[in-house]
Amino acid sequence: GALQKPYLVDGFGYSPIKITSLVAADPDSGDSVFGNGDTITVRFSEDTNRANLPETNMTKALIDSLLVFSQSLGTNYEGIWVSRSELRITVLNSKDHQQPLMQQFFVTTRKEAGLRNFPAVSVATVVSGTDAGITYLDGEFGPSAIFIRYFRASSPEARSDVYNVGAAFSIQFSETTNRGGLPQTGVTKAQLDNLLGFSSDLRGDPHPLGLDYEGTWEDDDKRLVVRVTAVDPAEPKGPPPLSGGNFRVAIKASGDLRNVPPTSARTVIDDDSRAAKGVGGAQYLGMDCDCCRTCGTGCAVCGIYACDIPFGGTEEVCSSCCAGYAGEKDTCCRILSGNYGLLIYVMKVSPERIATSGKEELTIFGHGFDGIVSYNRVFVGGVECPIFDLNIDYSTKDGVAKCRMPAGVGPDVKYVTLHVSDGFSPEPVIGFCCVQRDEFGYVPPEPNYEGASGVMFLPPSVTSLTPTALSFEKGRLLTVYGRNFGPPTLYDAKTRYVGPVGGFPREKYTPPEAVVVLPGGAHVACLKTLHVSDSQVVCVTPDIPAASARVVLRGVGQQSAADVSEAVLSVRAAPRYATLCLSKREDPPACAECCEAECEEQFGGEDAEGYLQA
């Protein structure tokens, strides 16, 4: 037979091929983590014979015959030779993958694959990098999704509201970070300056945070707290302003801040950067990362085109608030808010006597309000008075809040307190009503209610009766109309009072009671009082042995006036006490001795002679 032709098998000498780079990418920028659609590109030092594999449509099996991955990429992927020196792998199904981490993931070529130079004269290549060592994965699996939820100042240990040593600046990120490779505690000013930048509209860039400061990572590395350790009183740009000037923090690329595990691009947040966040599989580009439109109950997204609501809901488009602090509606995440310590005073409340309905407006004149409305709460007698309007003079830190007075009753003083949170401390700072201003400033009452004051509820008043006349016999229904009876919701199913309290014990606050006042001054309670509303009760009348009577409403510690025409009730067919003692009647007629006290009470000391019946 024919002789077989001999072919070269091993090649001439060693293989010169090296892996010069291993680059991760997310072509559609759909998210910031490894997953379907992401790519890893292997670049070789020179052209190869492609291991005699097809140029396109390389299956997972073919790729696995060439490369060994240090971590699994999932259950399916495909490859394409971009050139003889560049192989791009695209993940089709990342299920059950092992996270390919930056600077940890690498690949190794298999000897049996026969990867050689081109033309193929070298021996088969077995390589994981270059002569300098293993080539590890670089690049990113998408843009960083990290944004700043808030940037707030506080001085939890200070007895002042002025910037000084001890001021703390907290930067809350949207997710756990890699800390930019910084230590957990004791982060130096130099390290922080490599990560953070500070500027303001008033003083430009940079605007120093302080002469010296140090940082600590908290909240599972989501929050960086920077504490000022030294200040320069002569600093020409002054302290970071809390209102006006838009003092803002930036995140620099040099800080290498990424997600955990670090698969995203470096986080850059500044006036020019564009943030990206995958929401429902779609991509939204941010603006300048200054603004955060409140979504639902809190700041859900900052610098992102649409609010990230994972479980559905309305997506609101953010609008920039760089032009000025916009308060509760638009909370600037990257712009400094907060305080340099909380000194909280209530100087005055108006009115000091108020209706019981729960619909009245109470005005609080105070000091130390926070610019975010929800961080301020007013309580009256231990019940919250919801704030609906707030105006602050940031030059003096004085402000005026308006709240909806809770319903209540009673002439005792209900203490008014202002509770202000700094967003970090577990307990708010409380200011008591009411302080006086002296030559040294504000003199608050003692923080144990000693000397504290507040508001009182107006007494009840009767404005009409229906009907205005009825029989003396008990069991009749009489509707009493008026003001300041207190709404029925002030009492629970067991008639326990749930409204504001003051000097009286809570058990003394009982539901309103209608009372019949006889001409002699005797007070006879209705057999039953049905509490209908703040302006109406229904009385089941007792026996009324008089030609007329007056009806009053009795509340906790007070009752309506009896000497008003609107409270007069006419009584039909009233009996006369003298008829009870016919056996002892006298001639001429007079109140019988056995009934003399009753006669005096019934007729109020008047001559009863004309009333006696035969």
C-alpha positions in Angstrom: 0.0 0.0 0.0 0.8 3.7 -0.1 3.2 5.1 2.5 1.7 7.5 5.2 3.0 11.1 5.0 4.8 12.2 8.2 3.4 15.3 9.9 5.2 17.6 12.5 3.7 16.9 15.9 5.4 18.7 18.8 6.6 21.9 17.2 9.8 23.9 17.4 10.6 25.0 20.9 8.5 26.6 23.6 5.2 28.5 23.0 5.7 32.3 23.1 2.0 32.9 23.7 0.9 34.7 26.9 -2.4 35.9 28.3 -2.0 39.7 28.4 -5.4 40.7 29.7 -8.7 39.3 30.9 -11.4 41.9 30.6 -15.0 41.8 31.9 -17.8 43.8 30.2 -21.5 44.3 30.2 -22.4 45.4 26.6 -25.9 46.6 27.4 -25.0 48.1 30.8 -28.1 46.4 32.2 -26.8 46.0 35.7 -23.7 46.0 37.9 -23.3 42.3 38.6 -22.2 39.2 36.7 -25.0 37.6 34.7 -26.5 36.7 31.3 -25.2 38.8 28.5 -21.9 39.7 30.2 -18.7 39.0 28.4 -15.1 38.0 29.3 -12.5 38.8 26.6 -9.2 36.8 26.7 -6.4 38.6 24.9 -3.2 36.8 23.9 0.2 38.3 23.2 0.2 37.3 19.6 -1.8 35.7 16.9 -2.7 32.0 17.5 -3.9 29.1 15.4 -7.2 29.4 17.4 -6.6 25.8 18.5 -8.1 24.8 15.2 -11.5 25.8 16.7 -14.3 27.5 14.6 -14.0 31.3 14.3 -17.6 31.8 15.4 -20.4 29.9 17.2 -18.1 28.2 19.6 -20.2 26.1 22.0 -19.5 25.7 25.8 -18.0 22.3 25.1 -15.5 23.7 22.6 -14.6 26.6 24.9 -14.1 24.1 27.8 -11.8 22.1 25.6 -9.6 25.1 25.3 -9.8 26.9 28.7 -10.0 26.0 32.4 -11.8 28.7 34.4 -10.9 29.3 38.1 -14.6 29.8 38.8 -17.6 28.5 36.9 -19.3 30.9 34.5 -22.6 29.1 34.6 -24.4 26.4 32.6 -24.0 27.8 29.1 -21.9 30.3 27.2 -20.6 30.8 23.6 -17.5 32.2 22.0 -16.2 34.1 19.0 -12.7 34.8 17.9 -12.7 38.6 17.4 -9.2 38.1 15.9 -6.5 35.4 16.1 -5.3 37.0 19.3 -8.7 37.8 21.0 -11.4 35.4 22.2 -14.7 36.8 23.5 -16.9 34.6 25.7 -20.6 35.6 26.2 -22.6 34.2 29.1 -25.9 32.7 28.0 -27.0 31.1 31.3 -25.2 32.1 34.5 -27.2 29.7 36.7 -25.1 27.9 39.3 -22.1 30.1 38.5 -19.3 30.9 40.9 -18.7 34.6 41.2 -15.8 35.6 38.8 -14.3 38.3 41.0 -12.0 41.1 39.8 -8.3 40.4 40.5 -9.2 36.9 41.5 -10.7 35.1 38.5 -8.2 33.7 35.8 -8.1 31.2 33.0 -5.6 28.5 31.9 -5.2 27.0 28.5 -5.3 23.2 28.1 -2.2 21.5 26.6 -4.4 19.0 24.8 -6.2 21.8 23.0 -3.1 22.5 20.9 -3.2 26.3 21.1 -0.1 27.4 19.1 1.2 30.5 17.5 0.4 31.3 13.9 1.6 29.9 11.7 1.5 27.0 14.1 5.2 26.1 14.7 5.4 26.3 18.5 4.6 23.6 21.0 1.0 23.6 22.6 0.4 26.5 24.9 -0.3 26.0 28.7 -0.5 29.5 30.2 -2.4 31.5 32.8 -0.8 34.9 32.3 2.6 36.4 31.5 6.2 36.0 32.7 5.2 38.4 35.5 2.5 36.1 36.8 -1.1 35.1 36.5 -3.3 37.6 34.6 -6.4 38.2 36.7 -9.8 39.5 35.6 -10.1 43.3 35.2 -12.9 45.6 33.9 -16.4 45.4 35.2 -19.7 43.6 34.7 -21.6 46.9 34.3 -21.7 50.4 35.6 -21.8 51.0 39.4 -25.4 51.2 40.8 -24.1 52.8 44.0 -25.7 56.1 44.8 -25.8 58.4 47.8 -29.0 58.2 49.9 -28.1 61.1 52.1 -25.2 63.4 53.2 -25.9 64.7 56.7 -24.1 66.6 59.4 -24.6 66.0 63.2 -22.9 66.6 66.5 -24.4 64.1 68.8 -22.1 64.9 71.7 -22.1 68.7 71.3 -24.0 71.1 73.6 -23.9 73.6 70.8 -25.4 74.1 67.3 -22.2 75.6 65.9 -19.7 73.8 63.7 -16.6 72.7 65.7 -14.4 69.7 66.5 -16.7 66.7 66.9 -19.0 67.5 63.9 -19.8 64.3 62.1 -20.6 64.0 58.4 -22.4 60.8 57.4 -22.6 59.6 53.8 -25.1 56.8 53.4 -24.7 54.7 50.3 -27.5 52.6 48.6 -25.7 49.3 49.1 -22.8 47.5 50.7 -19.5 48.7 49.3 -16.0 47.4 49.1 -14.9 50.5 51.1 -12.6 51.4 48.3 -10.1 49.0 49.9 -9.9 51.4 53.0 -9.7 50.1 56.6 -12.9 49.7 58.6 -11.8 52.4 61.1 -9.1 55.0 61.4 -9.4 56.1 57.8 -7.0 59.1 57.5 -7.7 62.4 55.9 -5.3 61.5 53.0 -7.2 58.3 52.3 -10.6 60.1 52.5 -9.5 62.8 50.2 -8.5 60.2 47.6 -12.1 58.9 47.8 -14.2 62.1 48.5 -14.3 65.6 47.2 -16.2 68.5 48.8 -17.4 71.7 47.1 -20.1 74.4 47.4 -21.7 77.0 45.2 -20.6 79.8 47.5 -16.9 78.8 47.9 -16.2 76.6 44.9 -14.2 73.4 44.7 -12.6 72.4 46.9 -14.3 73.6 50.0 -12.5 71.9 53.0 -14.5 69.8 55.4 -12.1 70.7 58.2 -8.4 71.0 59.0 -8.3 67.3 59.8 -10.7 64.4 60.0 -11.0 60.7 60.2 -13.5 58.1 58.9 -15.3 55.0 60.1 -17.3 52.6 58.0 -20.7 51.5 59.5 -23.9 49.8 58.6 -22.4 46.8 56.8 -20.1 49.2 54.9 -23.0 51.2 53.6 -22.3 54.3 55.6 -19.1 56.3 55.9 -18.9 58.6 58.9 -16.3 61.4 58.8 -15.6 63.1 62.1 -13.8 66.5 62.3 -10.8 66.3 64.6 -9.3 69.8 64.0 -10.7 73.0 62.6 -9.1 76.2 61.3 -10.9 79.3 62.6 -9.1 81.3 59.9 -10.3 79.1 57.0 -11.3 81.7 54.4 -14.0 79.5 53.0 -15.6 78.9 56.4 -17.4 75.8 57.7 -19.5 73.6 55.4 -22.9 75.5 55.1 -26.0 73.7 56.1 -28.4 76.0 54.2 -27.7 77.8 51.0 -24.5 77.2 49.0 -25.3 73.6 48.3 -22.3 72.0 50.1 -22.0 68.6 48.3 -19.8 65.5 48.4 -18.4 63.8 45.3 -17.1 60.3 44.9 -13.8 60.1 42.9 -12.8 57.3 40.5 -9.4 57.2 42.3 -11.2 55.9 45.4 -12.1 52.6 43.6 -15.4 52.3 45.4 -17.4 49.3 44.1 -20.1 46.9 45.0 -19.6 43.7 47.0 -18.4 41.4 45.7 -16.5 44.0 43.4 -18.0 43.3 40.0 -19.1 46.8 39.0 -17.2 49.7 37.5 -15.6 52.2 39.9 -18.2 54.5 41.4 -18.0 58.1 40.2 -20.5 60.7 41.6 -19.9 64.3 40.7 -21.4 67.2 38.8 -20.7 65.6 35.4 -21.0 61.9 36.0 -24.0 59.8 34.8 -25.3 57.1 37.2 -27.0 54.0 36.0 -29.4 51.7 37.7 -31.1 48.6 36.4 -34.8 48.8 37.2 -37.0 46.0 36.0 -34.4 44.9 33.5 -34.3 48.4 31.9 -31.6 51.0 32.1 -32.1 54.5 33.4 -29.4 57.2 33.2 -29.2 59.6 36.0 -28.6 63.4 36.0 -25.9 64.8 38.2 -26.7 62.7 41.3 -27.6 65.7 43.3 -31.3 65.2 43.5 -33.5 62.6 45.1 -37.2 62.7 44.6 -38.9 61.0 47.6 -40.7 57.8 46.6 -43.2 56.4 49.0 -42.0 56.7 52.6 -38.4 57.5 52.0 -35.6 58.5 49.7 -35.6 55.6 47.3 -33.2 56.8 44.6 -30.7 59.5 44.0 -29.5 60.9 40.7 -31.4 58.1 38.8 -33.9 58.9 36.1 -36.7 56.9 37.7 -37.3 55.8 41.3 -36.4 52.2 42.0 -39.6 50.5 43.4 -38.8 46.8 43.3 -42.4 45.6 44.0 -44.2 48.0 41.7 -45.6 51.4 42.1 -45.4 54.7 40.3 -42.0 55.8 39.0 -41.4 59.5 39.5 -38.9 61.4 37.3 -36.4 63.2 39.4 -35.9 66.9 39.0 -32.7 68.7 40.0 -32.6 70.6 43.2 -29.2 72.0 42.8 -30.6 75.5 42.7 -31.5 75.4 46.4 -32.6 73.2 49.2 -36.1 72.2 48.4 -37.2 70.7 51.7 -39.4 67.7 52.0 -40.6 67.4 48.4 -37.1 67.1 46.9 -34.5 65.9 49.3 -31.0 66.4 48.0 -29.0 63.2 48.7 -25.6 64.6 47.8 -26.1 68.0 49.3 -25.4 68.5 53.0 -28.3 68.7 55.4 -28.6 68.1 59.1 -27.2 70.2 62.0 -24.1 70.9 64.1 -25.9 69.9 67.3 -29.5 70.3 68.4 -30.6 73.1 70.8 -34.4 72.8 70.7 -36.7 75.5 72.3 -40.4 76.2 72.1 -40.8 79.9 72.7 -44.6 80.4 72.3 -47.7 78.5 71.2 -50.9 80.1 69.8 -53.7 79.9 70.8 -53.2 79.0 74.4 -56.9 77.9 74.8 -58.2 75.8 71.9 -61.3 74.0 70.8 -61.7 70.3 71.5 -62.7 69.1 68.0 -59.3 68.0 66.7 -59.6 70.2 63.7 -57.9 73.3 65.0 -54.6 74.8 63.9 -51.9 75.2 66.5 -48.9 77.4 65.8 -45.5 76.7 67.5 -42.8 79.4 67.5 -39.5 77.5 68.2 -35.8 77.3 67.7 -33.8 74.4 66.2 -36.2 72.9 63.7 -34.7 70.6 61.1 -35.2 71.5 57.4 -36.8 68.1 56.7 -40.3 68.3 58.0 -40.5 64.6 59.0 -37.6 65.1 61.4 -39.7 67.4 63.5 -42.6 66.2 65.7 -44.8 68.2 68.0 -46.6 66.6 70.9 -49.4 68.0 73.0 -50.1 66.2 76.3 -48.3 63.2 74.9 -50.3 63.0 71.7 -48.8 64.0 68.3 -49.9 67.2 66.7 -49.1 66.5 63.0 -47.0 69.3 61.4 -48.4 70.4 58.0 -46.4 73.6 57.5 -42.9 74.7 58.5 -40.9 77.9 57.9 -37.3 78.4 59.1 -35.0 81.4 59.2 -31.7 79.7 58.8 -29.8 82.8 59.9 -31.2 82.5 63.4 -32.5 78.9 63.3 -35.8 80.1 64.6 -38.9 78.8 62.9 -42.7 78.6 62.9 -44.5 75.3 62.6 -48.2 74.7 62.2 -49.8 71.5 63.3 -53.3 70.0 63.5 -54.2 70.0 67.2 -55.3 66.6 68.4 -58.8 66.3 69.9 -59.0 66.5 73.7 -60.8 67.9 76.7 -60.0 69.4 80.1 -59.0 72.8 81.6 -55.6 71.4 82.8 -52.5 72.5 80.9 -51.4 70.0 78.2 -47.7 70.3 77.8 -46.3 71.1 74.4 -43.0 69.6 73.4 -41.0 69.8 70.1 -39.0 66.6 69.2 -36.3 67.0 66.6 -34.2 64.1 65.2 -30.8 64.4 63.5 -31.4 61.3 61.4 -28.8 59.3 63.2 -29.2 59.4 67.0 -31.6 56.8 68.4 -33.5 59.4 70.4 -34.7 62.9 69.4 -33.8 66.1 71.3 -36.8 67.5 73.1 -37.6 71.2 73.6 -40.3 72.1 76.2 -42.8 75.0 76.1 -42.1 77.7 76.8 -38.8 79.5 77.0 -37.9 83.1 77.7 -35.2 85.0 75.9 -32.8 86.9 78.3 -29.6 88.7 77.7 -27.7 85.4 77.4 -30.1 83.7 75.0 -32.9 81.3 75.6 -33.7 80.0 79.1 -35.7 76.7 78.7 -37.8 75.0 81.4 -36.4 72.0 83.2 -36.5 68.9 81.0 -38.7 67.1 83.5 -41.8 69.3 82.8 -40.9 71.5 85.8 -42.0 75.0 84.7 -43.3 73.6 81.4 -46.5 74.9 79.9 -48.7 74.4 76.9 -52.4 74.7 75.9 -55.8 74.2 77.5 -59.0 73.1 76.0 -62.0 75.4 76.0 -65.0 74.5 78.3 -68.2 73.1 76.9 -71.0 75.4 76.1 -74.7 74.7 75.4 -76.2 76.5 72.4 -79.7 74.9 72.1 -82.0 72.1 73.3 -84.4 70.0 71.3 -87.2 70.0 72.4 -87.2 73.1 74.6 -90.1 71.8 76.6 -91.1 68.3 77.8 -93.0 66.4 80.5 -91.6 66.1 84.0 -91.6 62.3 83.8 -88.3 60.5 83.5 -87.2 58.7 80.4 -87.8 61.5 77.9 -85.1 62.1 75.2 -83.6 65.5 75.2 -80.9 66.5 72.6 -78.3 69.0 73.8 -76.3 70.9 71.2 -73.3 73.0 71.8 -69.5 73.3 71.4 -66.4 71.7 72.9 -68.0 68.5 74.1 -65.1 66.5 72.7 -65.5 63.9 69.9 -66.5 60.3 70.9 -63.3 59.0 69.5 -61.5 60.3 72.6 -62.8 57.2 74.4 -62.2 53.6 73.6 -64.7 50.7 73.8 -64.3 50.7 77.6 -64.8 54.5 77.8 -61.1 55.0 78.6 -59.7 58.4 77.5 -57.1 58.3 74.8 -56.5 62.0 74.2 -53.9 64.5 75.5 -53.5 64.6 79.3 -52.1 67.3 81.6 -52.3 67.8 85.3 -55.2 65.4 85.8 -54.7 61.6 86.1 -55.9 59.9 82.9 -58.7 58.0 84.8 -60.3 61.4 85.6 -61.0 62.1 82.0 -64.5 60.7 81.7 -67.1 61.1 78.9 -69.3 64.2 79.0 -72.5 64.0 81.1 -75.6 66.0 80.7 -77.0 67.3 84.0 -80.4 69.0 84.8 -80.1 71.9 87.3 -83.3 72.6 89.3 -84.3 76.1 90.4 -83.1 75.5 93.9 -79.6 74.6 92.6 -79.8 70.8 92.8 -77.9 69.0 90.0 -79.6 65.8 88.8 -77.6 63.8 86.2 -79.4 62.4 83.2 -80.2 58.7 83.5 -78.1 58.2 80.5 -76.0 60.4 78.2 -75.3 59.3 74.7 -72.2 61.0 73.3 -73.0 61.7 69.7 -70.3 64.2 68.6 -68.2 67.2 69.6 -71.3 69.3 69.5 -74.2 66.9 70.4 -75.3 64.6 73.2 -78.6 63.0 73.9 -80.0 63.0 77.5 -82.4 60.4 78.9 -84.1 62.7 81.4 -84.7 62.0 85.1 -87.8 63.1 86.9 -87.9 66.9 86.8 -90.1 68.2 89.7 -90.1 71.8 88.6 -91.8 74.3 86.3 -88.5 74.9 84.5 -84.9 73.8 84.7 -81.5 74.4 83.1 -79.4 71.8 81.3 -75.6 71.9 81.5 -72.9 69.6 80.1 -70.3 68.4 82.7 -66.8 67.4 81.5 -63.5 66.7 83.2 -62.9 69.5 85.7 -65.4 71.9 84.1 -69.0 72.3 83.0 -71.0 74.6 80.7 -72.6 77.8 82.0 -76.1 77.4 83.4 -77.1 81.1 83.3 -77.7 81.3 79.6 -81.0 81.4 77.9 -80.1 78.6 75.5 -79.9 76.1 78.4 -83.4 76.7 79.7 -85.9 73.8 79.6 -89.6 74.2 80.2 -91.3 71.4 82.1 -95.0 70.5 81.7 -97.3 69.2 84.5 -94.7 69.5 87.2 -96.0 68.1 90.6 -96.0 70.0 93.9 -94.3 68.6 96.9 -97.1 69.8 99.2 -99.4 67.1 97.8 -97.2 64.5 99.3 -98.3 65.5 102.9 -102.0 66.2 102.6 -102.6 64.9 106.1 -100.4 67.7 107.5 -101.7 70.6 105.4 -102.1 73.8 107.2 -104.6 76.6 106.9 -103.6 79.0 105.5 -101.7 76.9 102.9 -98.0 76.7 103.3 -95.2 74.1 102.6 -95.9 71.1 104.8 -93.2 70.6 107.4 -92.4 67.2 106.2 -91.6 68.6 102.7 -90.2 72.0 103.6 -86.6 71.2 102.4 -87.9 69.8 99.1 -90.1 72.8 98.6 -87.2 75.1 99.1 -85.1 73.2 96.7 -87.8 72.9 94.1 -88.9 76.5 94.1 -85.6 78.1 95.0 -86.8 79.8 98.3 -89.7 81.5 96.5 -93.1 81.6 98.2 -94.7 78.3 97.4 -98.2 79.3 98.4 -99.4 79.9 95.0 -98.2 76.5 93.8 -100.0 74.4 96.4 -102.8 72.2 95.1 -106.0 71.5 96.9 
